[in-house]
Amino acid sequence: MSTDTTTDPTTAPTPAGQPQLEFMPSRQFPEWLAENRLSLTFSTYQAGKLFFIGLQPNGRLSIFERTFNRSMGLWSDGQTIWMTSLYQLWRFENALQPSENHQGYDRLYVPQLAYTTGDIDAHDVAAGADGRPVFVNTLFSCLATPSEAKSFRPLWHPTFISRLLPEDRCHLNGLAMENGRPRYVTAVGETDVSDGWREKRVGGGVVIDVVENRIVARGLSMPHSPRLHDGKLWLLDSGTGHFGFIDLSAERFEAVAFCPGYLRGLSFHDRFAVVGLSQPRENKTFAGLPLDDALAKRGAGPQCGLMVIDLKTGAAAHWLKIEGIVHELYDVVALPGIRRPMALGLKTDEIRRMLTIEE
């Protein structure tokens, strides 16, 4: 049972001629952000946007967005943000000191560095112990890191993948780090032929232990976003709409909560999980998933937005529904200790005037 209700929507600015974009928070969602001294950032590759959700001085939601083509995987430690996109891997750096603000914002993320990877369909990304990023190279079915001279440098691939070719054989997508090193990944299908994962969408998903090079869970439907939190391996069984964890001793998925949407993007703050919900595209990839029957059984349709789940109860404590031009999300990251973040884009004069000196 939900513990919150919806309050007045917030309308985000959109370019002239485009439909409006409405953010409809549950009644206590802003208060939850305030109590936890928390803000959020999430990506949508469908609309090519990076969003920041925080609070204005009056306590209402602050919604800030920038355009980056096919923005997908996100990782942040509060100071740095890594983001995968259509053909580049971006690093943003906060330009403000702890006591500074910029136009009422307490974080100003500047796109400081970009590696050109080409269109490799990069998904999840995370910074390693050495600060260098590790990302899921979905097109080549491997984990990779940027190269100073080439498109990427492969780090690891599943044992069932015989060759690194641009064929998206298993739809490797999710990455969980442990102590700054890759530990678990998710794939939609255990296949070694070009685009073979599409035949494995229902029940063919796997979780792989990167260190031990073995599959630790099978039987999932299009799993995404594995994350380690409080000693458990959590993930999203996207094709069924369930959020839960892997019982590693039994090698099976344990559902904790059902969310009304196609799930991608998972982050944690204390006892709460923040999950991204999308409306499935009307094509063969998303057709015929168990999610369809689960929604019909509950008399509901798929939603787009963010859902905050209480890990103690499995209840949807708060949410943020999105309507308008955004239908699909990919990743979400919690930003603790930050009230109101923003970022510079590449298409305005602001980035020309932002000058900082390294001391």
N, C-alpha and C positions, 0 to 999 in steps of 0.2 A: 504494500500500500504506500502511495506517495505521501510525503509529509509536508507538502508545500502546494501553493496555488499560484496561478499566473497573475502577474501585475501588468501595468501599462507597458505597451511596447515602446522600444527605442528605435527610431529610424536612422539608418546610417546613410551618409551622403553617397550618391552614385553619380557617374557622369551624365551629362545632359542627354536625354533621349532614352536612357535605360530605366527599367522598372525599379521601383524603390526596393530597398532591402530592409526588412524589419527583424529586430531582435526582441523576442518576447521572453523576459526572464520570469521564473517563478517568484512568488511574492518575497521570499527571504533570500533569493540568490545574491543580491547586492550586499545584504547584511552578512551573509556567509563569507563573501570575499573580504569584507572589512574585518570581521572577527578573526579571520585566519591570516590577515595581512598578506593577501594573495592576489595575483592577477594571472591571466591566462593568455597564451598565444596559440592560434591554430591555423592550419593551412587548408586551402581548397584548390586542388589542381584543376577542377572543372571550371572554376571562375578565374583561376590564376591570381589568387589573393593570399596575402599574409595578414591575419587579423590579430589585434591586441585588445583584450578585454580587461578593463580596470575600473576605477571609480573616479568620478569628478569630485571636486571639493564639496559639493552639495549632497554627495552620497549616491547620486544617480550613476548609471553605467556610463563609462567612457569607452567608446568603440573607435578604434583607429585601424585603418587598413592601408596597405601598399600593394602595388601590382608587381607580381613576378610570375612569368609564364610557367605554368604547371608546377607550382610550389607544392612540395610533398613532405618528405621526412624532416623532422625537427628535433633538435637537441639543444639544451641550454643549461648552463650553471649559474645563470643570472647576469653574468658579465658578458659572456659570449653566446651567440646563437649560431648553430650550423643548420643549413637548409639545403635540401636537394631540389633541383628544378629541371626544366626541360633538357638543357644541355650543359648546365653549370652547377657546381657545388659552391654555395655562398657561405662566407663567414662574416657575421655581424659583430661589431664590438660596441659596447656601451661607452659613449663619449663623456658622460657626466661623472663628477665626483660624488661621493655619498651625500654631501650637503647641498649639491647643486640641483637646479631644475631648469627645464627648457620649456617655456610657454605653458607652465603648469604640469609638465610631465617629469617624473623622477627617474626615468630611463630613456635614453636616446640611442637607439641602435643604428649604427652606421654600417652599410655594406662595405667592408674593408678589403675583402679578398675574394676572388672567384677563381676556381679551377675549371677549365673547360674540359668536360668529359665527353662531349657528344651526347646524342640521344640514346643513352643506355638504360632508360627507364629506371633510374635510381629511386629506391624506396626509402626505408629507414636509414637513419644516420646517427652516429654517436661519437663523441670524442674519446680516444683511448687514454691510457695512463700517461702517455707522452704528449698529450694534447693534439695529436694528429687524428683526423677523422677516419672512421671506418664506416663504410656504407654498403648497403645491399645493392649489388649490380644485378638487377632482375633480368635484363636482356641476356647476360652471359652466365646466369645461374651461379653467381659466386659472391663472396665478400671481397671488397676491394678497398684500396686507399688511394688518394690522389697521387699522380706522378708529376714530377717537375717538367717532364719532357713529352710524355705520352698521355693518352686519354685516361688511363688508370693503371694501377698495379694490383693484380690478383693476390689475395691473401689465403683464401680457403674456398673449397667447393665441396658439395656433398659427394660421398663415395659413389653414389649411383649415377653421377654425371661423368661421362667418359671423356668429353672434350669441351673446352671453353669456346663456344661458338655463339654468335648473336641470334639465338633461336628461342629464348625464353622457354626452356624445356620443362621446368618444374614450378615456375612462378614463385621463386624465392622472394620473400617480401619483408619479413619482420626480423628484428635483431634485439636481443637482450644482452646487456653487458654485465660482467661480474668483475669487480675490482679492476676496472679499466681495460678489460679484455673481452672479446666476443665469447659468449657462453652458449646461448641458444638461438636458433633461427626457426622461422616457420616457412613452410612451402605448401602450395595448394595441391601438388601431386608428386608422387614418387616416380617420375618418368624421365626418360633419357632420349626423347624424340622432340623435334621442333613443335612447340605449342601443345605438347601432349597433356599438359595440366588441365586443359579445358574439359577433358573427359573424366577428370577426377574431382570435379567441383563439389560433389555430394559424397561425403564420407572418405575422400581420398587424401585429406590434409594431414600433414605430419609436423611434428616438432623434433628438431635434431639437436643433439648435444654436440657442439662444435669441438670441444676439448676431447671428448671420448669418441667422436666420429660415429655416433650411433643414434638411431631413432628412439626417442623416449616416449612418444605418444603417436598413435594413429587414429583413424576414424573421424577426423575433424572435417568440417565443411568450410573451406576457404579461410583458414585461420590467419589472423593478423596481430600485430602489436604485442609480441611477448615482452614482458617486463618483470624484473625481479624486485620484490618489495616485501620486507618483513619476513624473509626466509622462504617465500613462496614464489613460484613461477606462474604469473598471471598472464592471461591472453584473452583475445576476442575470437570466439567461434563465429565468424561473421555471417556465414551462410545459414546459421540457425538463430542468430540474434542474441546469443548468450555470452555473458561475461563470466569468467570463472578462472580456475587455476588447474595446473597439472599436478595430480598426485604422482610424484616421481617414483614412489615405491611400487605403486600399482600400475604405473604407466597409463593413466587414463585422465580424461578431462572431467572436472567437477564443476558443474554450473552453479553460479551464485545468484545471478540476476538475469532476467530477460529484459532487453531494451528494444523499443519499437523502431528498428531501423537496421540498415546494413552497417555493421560496426567496423570502424577503423579509427585509430588514435586512442592512446591510453596513457594516463599520467596519474601520479599519486601525490597526495599531501596528507600526512598523518594517517587517520583512519578512513580517508575518503579516496575513492577512485573517480577520475574524470574521464568519461568515455565519449568518443565522437560518433554521432549517428548520421547516416546518409540515406537519401532516397535512392533505391536501386535504379540504374538505367534500364530502360525498356529494350533490352537486347538479349541475345542468347546467353551471354556470360552470366547475367543475373536472373535469368528465367529458370523456373523449376527448382528453386532452392527450398529447403525446409522452412526458411523464414516466411515464405508466402503462406503456408498452412498455419504457422504459428500466429501470424498477424490476423488471419481470417478467423481463427478459433477465438481470438480475443476481441474480435469486432473492431480492429484498429487498422489504420493505414501507416505506412512508413513515414518517419519524421526525419528532419534534418536539424541538427543542433548538438548541444552538449548535455550530458546527463551526469549528475554527481551522485555516486552510489556510496552509501554508508556500509563499510566492510563488516561492521558488527551485525547488521540486520539484513543486508542485501536489499534494502529499500532505496528507492529513488528519493534522495533527500532534497535535491534542488535540480533545476534544469534551465537551459537557455535554448528556446526554440528559434529557428531561423526560417524566414519565408522571403521569397523574392528570387533574385538571380542566382543564389547559391543553393545547390541541391545536394552536393557531395562534399564531405570533408575527408582529409587524409590523416592528419596527425594533430595532436594537442599536447602542450607542455605547460605544467604549472610553474609559476614564477613567484616563489615565496619571498616575502620581504619587499615586494615591489607593489606600489599602489596604482600607478598610472603610466604604463609604458607606451612608447611610440618608436617609429623607425623612419629613417630617410629612404626615399625612393630614388630611382635613377632618372626620372623624367621631369623633375622640377629644378628650379635654380637653388633651392635650399642646399643641395649637396655641393654646389660650387662654393657656397659661403661658409660651410662648416669646416673650420680650420683648427686643428689641435696640435699640440707639441708634446712629444714624448720626453719626459724628464728622467 
